Amino acid sequence: MRKTLALGVILMLALIPATASVKAAEISGGSGVVGAALAWYYLYLHENKTFSELYNLSVQNGVDNKTLSLAYNLSLNASKEFKTALSFGTPEKATKMRWLPFMMNVRKAYLDIMKASELLRNALEKKGIEISS
């Protein structure tokens, strides 16, 4: 299983260039790595805002410190991954951006912030607080 996964990753890295331009994204309609990277980027930004709102609501409604601490640590990990992603460039200034490493880090950031938000949603629901999605 691990060998198959490793082979898949090697093939992906060999077949997908690590750099791309916005012009290439526009020509291809934003598909592939560039499109995925942009999707993860905007998903992260949206979920990060949601997390902030949920965190404040959780503090106001007395969610236990263990849950708040775990969610906060997940958000810190997400923030670090996002900063790492931005070190490869930003979509707004993407003339010679390294899209593949950007996508990998921004995806990790999104998954961490999503876990943090879900943790808080569950804690609030246990307290009987309804949350609009």
N, C-alpha and C positions, 0 to 999 in steps of 0.2 A: 504494500500500500504506500509506504513512504517513498519507495523507489519510483513508483508511478507518479506520485505527486511531485517529486523532485524533477523528474523528467519533463512533466508538464510545465513546471515553472521555468526550467531551462529553455524549453521550446518557445514559451511565451516571451521570455527576455530576448531570445535570438530573433524572433520574428517581428517584434514590436520595437521600433526605435525609441530610445530614451528621451529624445528631444523632438519637439514638434512646434509648429508655429500656429498662430491664430488663423493665418491664411489657410493652412492645411485643414484646420477644424471647419472653417467656413466652406471650403470646397467639398469636404466629405459630409457636410451637414451635421458636424459635431458628433459623429459616430466614433466608435472605438475608444481608445484610451482617453482622448481629449474629452469626448462626450461623457464618459464615465467619471473622469476627474471633476468636470464641472458639476455633474449631478451630485457627487459626494460633497463637494465644496458647499453648494447651496443647501443641501440637506443638513450639513453640520451647522451652518449659520442659523438656520431655522430652529434646529433642535437645541442649540445652545441658548437661544432666547427662551424657548419653552422651559429648559432646565432652570434658568434663573427665576422664572415665574413660579415654577413648582417648588423650588427651594425656599423662596420667600413665603409661599403659602404653607409649606411644611413647618417652617419655623414658627409662624403665627399660630398654627394649630397644634403645636406641641408634639410633633413627631419626635421619637426618641433620638438621643444623641448618637447612638451606634449607627442607626440608619442614615442620619444626616452626615455623619463622618464618612461612612462608606460612599455615599453619593458624592460628597465633596471631593474625596480622593479620586474617584472615577472621573470627575470633571477636571481635576488637575492633570490627570494622565491624558485626557482628551486635549486639553489646552497645550500640553507639551508636544503632542503629536501634531497638532495643528500648526504650531510654531515651526516645527521641523518641516512640515509640508510647505509652509510659506518660504522657507529658506531656498527652495527650488524654483521659486517664482510665484507670482500671483496672476490669476486669470485676467485682471485688469491691465497688467503690463506684461503680456505673454509673448513678446517677440522671439525670445530664445529660451523658452521655459522648458524645464525637464519634466515632462508630463507624467511619465511612469512613476518615478519616485514620489512626485507630488501626490498622485492618485493613491498610492499605497499608504502614505501617511495620513492623508485626509480621510481615507476610508476608516483607518484605525481610530482616528479621532471621533468620527461620527458614531462608530459602534460603541465606544466608551461613553460618550455623552448620552447616547440612546439608552444604554444600560442604567446610567445614573437617573435619567428621567423616569424610566420604568420602575425603578426601585422606589422613587418618591411617589409616583402614581399609586403603586400598590399600598404603600404606607398610608397615604391619604384615604384610599378606598376602605382600608381596614378601620379607619377612624369614622367612616360613614360620610366622608366629604366627597361630593360629586364633582368630577372634573370634566369640563368640556374639552374634547380633543381638538 
